[in-house]
């Protein structure tokens, strides 16, 4: 069998069959009636502003439940989120995006997108493979190009007084960086945005519709992989094709799943963080003016933006029926891990609901907890810092053009999807 044969149509067919063999629950799209007993993290009210909901639940029902998605739990206290994130004995990571479809148990311990979908002991080695590409030294090599690219995006705003900072700035920065790291064509960037939205949003779509959307992404990735097999180069895709785990080259599904993870997670998290930070500064002139006057404060302020507007909520599946911290969880129940809620828990953070841009002690969990803490945190921090540095240097005066026109992603990665700003 040639290397090209390993990534043939049979790989995609097997992925489709495994997905279709998973359990599908009833699709419920009605508005939420009671957040404690009927929550939905894709409800428009949650997408628009989840924080008051989280604060209320933390006080009266710290671990909420819903029958939607076939049964799911939502802890809102830092201590509960942390406990679940570290507990690999009772919770599996084989599926980390809540939907109406649960992938079959046979996917464990690898999962569909290793290492984020992997359980111990497989997880350790799968994660270790990626670490060299995301060290501070490796990430620093991306900074000069990222800074120049940010300037070019702002150059394109010349002559305009209103721009969409989410679609025309924040989205493009991580897209360019991850495409460069994977060795994908920059001209395909518009496809990447739709891949992200199809993967993380639209979770109430039917299984067949979700399979169709994932197939489009897989087809694209397989084409890129085959091109790298024929034309090897110095990038992450070729690295994964040549990498070995326990003395053997990675399984094709592992390579495909990891590239899928790097593309989707590498774009949406930073897109959301940059957008949320600019949204805050646009609506908070005092913070914006202070950062323009004191640019040395930006690294500290950036960590506060990550805490208060943490974009990522992960998920786990319960392994077996159990009584956990006062609630009866059933095998295959989803458990959401809302790191944004943990970051706003008053029991963990002083003035938890406020944005304090000079907060000195800030042990936030925007990048997660436990074995699945974000492997790309250095990259995300660099992209966010450079994006804000360049914006504040070039556009020190900006505001919300129309607060009602701002829209937010309804998914487990939350950030502005449209952000019209008046500049200059």
C-alpha positions in Angstrom: 0.0 0.0 0.0 1.4 3.4 -0.9 1.2 6.4 1.3 -1.4 7.9 -1.0 -3.6 4.7 -0.7 -3.7 5.2 3.1 -5.6 8.4 2.6 -8.0 7.0 0.0 -11.8 7.1 -0.2 -12.1 4.2 2.2 -10.9 6.5 5.0 -13.6 9.0 4.5 -16.2 6.3 4.1 -15.2 4.7 7.4 -15.5 8.0 9.1 -18.9 8.5 7.7 -20.0 5.1 8.8 -18.7 5.6 12.3 -20.5 8.9 12.7 -23.7 7.5 11.4 -23.5 4.6 13.8 -23.5 6.9 16.8 -26.6 7.5 18.9 -28.9 10.4 17.7 -31.2 12.1 20.2 -34.3 14.0 19.5 -33.7 17.5 18.2 -35.3 20.3 20.3 -35.1 23.9 19.2 -37.8 25.5 21.4 -36.9 28.6 23.4 -35.5 27.8 26.9 -38.2 27.7 29.5 -36.0 27.4 32.7 -32.3 27.6 32.5 -31.9 25.3 35.6 -33.8 22.4 34.0 -34.0 23.2 30.3 -30.8 25.0 29.3 -29.4 25.3 25.8 -26.1 26.9 25.1 -27.2 27.7 21.5 -30.3 29.6 22.6 -30.2 33.2 21.3 -30.4 34.6 24.8 -27.3 32.7 25.8 -25.4 33.7 22.7 -26.3 37.3 23.2 -25.2 37.5 26.9 -24.6 34.3 28.9 -23.1 35.9 32.0 -26.3 36.9 33.9 -27.6 33.4 33.3 -24.4 31.8 34.6 -24.5 34.1 37.6 -28.1 33.2 38.4 -27.4 29.5 38.1 -24.3 29.6 40.2 -26.5 31.0 43.0 -29.6 28.8 42.8 -28.6 25.7 40.8 -24.9 25.4 40.4 -25.2 22.2 38.2 -28.0 22.7 35.8 -29.6 20.0 33.7 -31.4 19.7 30.4 -33.0 16.9 28.5 -31.9 18.5 25.2 -29.1 16.8 23.3 -30.1 13.5 24.9 -29.3 14.8 28.4 -26.6 17.3 29.5 -25.3 19.0 32.6 -23.9 22.5 33.1 -21.8 23.3 36.2 -21.2 27.0 36.8 -18.8 27.0 39.8 -15.1 27.1 39.4 -14.6 24.2 41.7 -17.0 21.9 39.8 -15.6 22.8 36.4 -12.1 22.2 37.6 -13.0 18.9 39.3 -14.6 17.5 36.1 -11.7 18.8 33.9 -9.2 16.9 35.9 -11.3 13.7 36.3 -10.5 11.3 33.5 -11.7 8.3 35.4 -15.4 9.3 35.3 -15.5 11.5 32.2 -14.4 10.7 28.7 -13.2 13.3 26.1 -14.1 11.2 23.0 -16.6 13.9 22.0 -16.0 17.5 23.1 -18.7 19.3 21.0 -22.2 18.8 22.3 -24.8 17.9 19.7 -27.6 15.5 19.1 -25.2 12.8 18.0 -22.9 10.9 20.3 -20.0 9.2 18.5 -19.7 5.4 19.2 -17.8 4.3 22.3 -15.4 2.5 20.1 -13.7 5.8 19.2 -12.1 6.0 22.6 -9.3 6.4 23.6 -8.3 8.2 20.4 -11.5 10.1 19.5 -12.1 11.9 16.3 -9.7 14.8 16.8 -6.7 13.7 18.9 -5.4 14.8 21.3 -8.3 17.0 22.5 -10.7 14.0 22.0 -8.3 11.4 23.5 -8.3 9.7 26.9 -5.3 8.5 28.9 -3.0 6.8 28.3 -3.2 7.5 24.5 -3.6 11.2 25.1 -0.2 11.8 26.6 1.8 10.7 23.5 -0.6 12.3 21.1 -0.3 15.6 22.8 3.5 15.3 23.1 3.7 15.1 19.3 2.3 18.6 19.0 4.4 20.4 21.7 7.4 21.3 19.6 5.3 23.3 17.1 3.8 25.4 19.8 6.7 26.3 22.1 7.4 30.0 22.7 10.4 29.8 20.4 8.5 28.3 17.6 5.6 30.7 18.0 8.0 33.7 18.0 8.9 32.9 14.4 5.4 33.7 13.4 5.3 37.1 15.1 6.9 39.3 12.4 4.7 38.0 9.7 1.6 38.3 11.9 2.4 41.9 12.7 2.9 42.8 9.0 -0.4 41.1 8.1 -2.3 43.0 10.8 -0.9 46.2 9.3 -2.0 45.2 5.8 -5.5 44.5 7.0 -5.8 48.0 8.5 -4.3 49.5 5.4 -7.3 48.2 3.6 -9.6 50.3 5.8 -8.2 53.5 4.3 -11.0 56.0 3.4 -13.7 54.2 5.5 -15.2 55.3 8.8 -17.0 52.0 9.6 -15.5 48.5 9.5 -16.5 45.1 10.7 -13.7 44.3 13.1 -14.8 40.7 13.5 -15.1 39.8 9.8 -12.5 42.1 8.4 -9.8 41.9 11.0 -10.1 39.4 13.9 -11.1 36.5 11.7 -8.3 36.8 9.2 -5.4 36.9 11.6 -5.6 33.3 13.0 -6.7 32.1 9.6 -3.5 33.3 8.0 -1.3 32.0 10.8 -2.8 28.5 11.0 -2.9 28.2 7.2 0.8 29.0 7.1 1.6 26.5 9.8 -0.3 23.7 8.1 1.0 24.7 4.6 -2.5 25.4 3.2 -3.2 27.9 0.5 -3.9 31.4 1.8 -6.5 31.9 -0.9 -8.7 29.2 0.7 -9.2 31.3 3.8 -12.9 32.0 3.1 -13.5 28.2 3.1 -11.9 28.0 6.6 -14.5 30.4 8.1 -17.4 28.3 6.8 -15.7 25.1 8.1 -15.4 26.6 11.5 -19.1 27.7 11.6 -20.3 24.4 10.3 -18.3 22.4 12.9 -19.1 24.4 16.0 -22.5 26.0 15.3 -25.5 24.3 13.7 -25.4 21.6 16.3 -29.2 21.1 16.1 -28.9 20.0 12.5 -29.8 16.4 11.7 -27.1 13.8 11.8 -27.2 13.5 8.0 -26.8 17.2 7.5 -23.9 17.3 10.0 -22.2 14.4 8.2 -22.6 16.3 4.9 -20.9 19.4 6.4 -18.1 17.4 8.0 -17.6 15.6 4.7 -16.9 18.8 2.9 -14.2 19.7 5.5 -12.7 16.1 5.4 -12.6 16.2 1.6 -10.7 19.5 1.7 -8.3 18.2 4.3 -7.7 14.9 2.4 -6.9 16.9 -0.7 -4.3 18.9 1.2 -2.9 15.8 2.8 -2.5 14.1 -0.6 -0.8 17.2 -2.0 1.7 17.1 0.9 2.4 13.4 0.3 3.3 14.3 -3.3 5.0 17.5 -2.4 6.5 17.3 1.1 7.5 20.6 2.8 8.5 22.1 6.1 5.1 22.5 7.8 2.9 20.8 10.4 1.0 18.7 7.8 4.2 17.0 6.5 5.4 16.7 10.1 2.3 14.8 11.1 2.5 12.5 8.0 6.0 11.6 9.1 5.5 11.4 12.8 5.5 8.1 14.7 3.6 7.0 17.8 4.9 3.9 19.6 7.2 3.1 16.7 4.5 3.3 13.9 3.4 6.1 11.7 0.2 7.8 12.8 -3.0 6.2 11.6 -4.6 8.2 8.7 -7.7 9.0 10.9 -5.3 10.4 13.5 -3.5 12.7 11.0 -6.9 13.8 9.5 -8.4 14.4 13.0 -5.5 16.4 14.3 -5.3 18.6 11.3 -9.1 19.1 11.6 -8.5 20.2 15.3 -5.7 22.5 14.5 -7.6 24.3 11.7 -10.9 24.7 13.6 -9.6 25.4 17.1 -6.7 27.5 15.8 -9.0 29.9 14.0 -12.2 30.2 16.1 -10.6 30.7 19.5 -8.4 33.6 18.5 -11.0 35.1 16.2 -13.3 35.2 19.2 -10.7 36.6 21.6 -9.5 39.4 19.4 -13.1 40.4 18.5 -14.3 40.3 22.2 -11.3 42.5 23.2 -12.0 45.1 20.6 -15.7 45.0 21.5 -14.8 45.8 25.1 -12.5 48.6 24.2 -15.0 50.1 21.8 -17.6 50.3 24.5 -15.3 51.3 27.3 -13.5 54.5 26.4 -11.6 54.7 29.7 -9.9 51.4 29.2 -9.2 52.1 25.5 -7.7 55.5 26.3 -5.6 54.1 29.1 -4.1 51.4 26.9 -3.3 53.9 24.2 -1.5 56.0 26.8 0.1 53.1 28.6 0.9 50.4 25.9 3.1 48.6 28.4 -0.1 47.6 30.2 -1.4 45.6 27.3 -0.1 42.2 28.3 -1.8 42.5 31.7 -5.0 43.8 30.1 -5.0 41.0 27.6 -5.0 38.4 30.3 -8.0 40.1 31.8 -9.8 40.1 28.5 -9.1 36.4 28.3 -10.5 35.9 31.8 -13.7 37.9 31.4 -14.4 37.0 27.8 -13.0 33.5 27.7 -14.3 32.1 24.4 -14.1 28.3 25.0 -16.6 25.9 26.6 -15.5 22.2 26.3 -17.5 19.1 26.9 -17.2 15.6 28.3 -19.3 12.4 28.3 -20.1 10.6 31.5 -18.6 7.1 31.4 -21.0 5.3 33.8 -24.1 6.0 35.9 -23.0 7.8 39.1 -24.0 10.2 41.8 -21.6 13.2 41.4 -21.6 16.2 43.7 -25.3 16.1 44.5 -26.7 15.1 41.0 -27.4 11.7 39.4 -25.5 11.6 36.1 -26.3 8.8 33.6 -23.8 7.1 31.2 -23.5 9.1 28.0 -24.8 12.3 29.5 -23.0 15.4 28.2 -21.2 17.7 30.6 -20.4 21.1 29.5 -17.3 22.7 31.0 -17.9 26.5 30.8 -14.5 28.0 31.4 -16.1 31.5 31.0 -18.4 30.8 34.0 -15.5 29.5 36.1 -13.6 32.7 35.3 -16.4 34.8 36.7 -16.9 32.8 39.9 -16.7 35.3 42.9 -15.4 32.5 45.1 -12.3 32.4 42.9 -11.8 35.9 41.7 -12.2 39.3 43.4 -14.5 41.6 41.5 -15.2 38.6 39.2 -17.8 40.3 37.0 -15.7 43.5 36.4 -13.0 44.1 33.8 -9.9 45.2 35.7 -7.3 45.8 33.1 -4.5 46.2 35.6 -5.4 43.0 37.6 -2.1 41.7 38.9 -3.1 38.2 40.1 -5.1 36.5 37.3 -5.0 32.7 37.3 -7.8 32.4 34.8 -8.7 29.2 33.0 -9.4 30.6 29.5 -7.1 27.9 28.1 -8.7 25.1 30.1 -7.7 22.9 32.9 -6.2 19.4 33.3 -4.6 17.2 30.6 -6.5 19.1 27.8 -5.2 22.5 28.6 -4.8 24.3 25.2 -1.6 23.2 23.5 -1.7 26.4 21.4 -1.9 28.9 24.3 1.5 30.6 23.4 0.3 31.0 19.8 -3.1 32.4 20.9 -1.5 34.9 23.2 0.9 36.1 20.5 -1.8 36.6 18.0 -4.0 38.4 20.5 -1.2 40.7 21.7 0.0 41.6 18.2 -3.6 42.1 16.9 -4.3 44.5 19.7 -0.9 46.3 19.6 -1.3 47.0 15.9 -5.0 48.1 16.1 -4.3 50.5 19.0 -1.3 51.9 17.3 -3.1 52.5 14.0 -6.6 53.1 15.3 -6.5 54.6 18.8 -9.9 56.2 18.5 -12.9 53.8 17.8 -16.3 53.1 19.1 -19.3 50.8 18.5 -21.1 52.0 15.3 -24.3 50.3 16.3 -24.4 48.2 19.5 -27.5 46.4 18.4 -25.8 45.2 15.2 -23.2 43.2 17.1 -23.8 39.5 16.9 -22.2 36.6 18.7 -21.5 33.0 17.8 -24.1 30.5 19.2 -21.7 27.7 20.0 -19.1 26.4 22.5 -16.7 29.0 21.2 -18.3 32.4 21.8 -17.1 35.6 20.2 -18.4 38.4 18.0 -19.4 37.4 14.5 -20.3 40.9 13.3 -18.7 43.9 15.0 -19.2 47.2 13.2 -16.9 49.8 14.6 -16.6 53.5 13.8 -13.0 54.4 13.4 -11.1 57.6 13.5 
